[in-house]
Amino acid sequence: MKQGKRVLVAAGVVMGFVAARVAWAHPGRTNSSGCHNNRRTGDYHCHGGGSYSGGWSAPAAEPTRLQVVAIPRARVWINDQFVGLSPTRAIKVDSGKVKVRLEHVALGAHEVTATVTAGETTALTVRW
C-alpha cells in the first residue's frame, strides 16, 4: 500500500510539472512594451508586458482605415500614394478628407474625394 501511494504522489508531481509547462503563456512576438499588430484584423494592441510606467493610461486610439473597392484591376492611389490594385486591403489613413485616384487601362483615370471617420474602417465603393 505504501508503494502505491508513492507511485501516485510521484505521478501527480510529474503531471503538475507537465500541466504547468503547457499552461505557460508564450511571448506572442510582442515588442518591448508588450504590444503587437494583429495581422488578421490589422489592429495594434497590448498584453501588458514590457516595462511598467505606473498609473492608468487611456487606450490607444483605433487607426482610421480605408478599403477601396472599384472595377477589378484598377490601379489605386490614396492621397497620391500607390496602394495596389482594386480591391485594396484596408490602408491606414489620416481621418478627414482623402483623395482616391483610380487608373484603368480601358477606362482611363477617375478621381474622387471621400470623408472618413476617425477610428473606423471604411469600405469605399468607387464607380465610374
Buried (B, 14 or more C-beta within 10 A) or exposed (E): EEEEEEEEEEEEEEEEEEEEEEEEEEEEEBEEEBBBEEEEEBBBBBEEBEEEEEEEEEEEEEBBBBBBBBBEEBBBBBBEEEBEBBBBEBBEBEBEEBEBBBBBEEEEEBEBEBEBEEEEBBEBEBEE
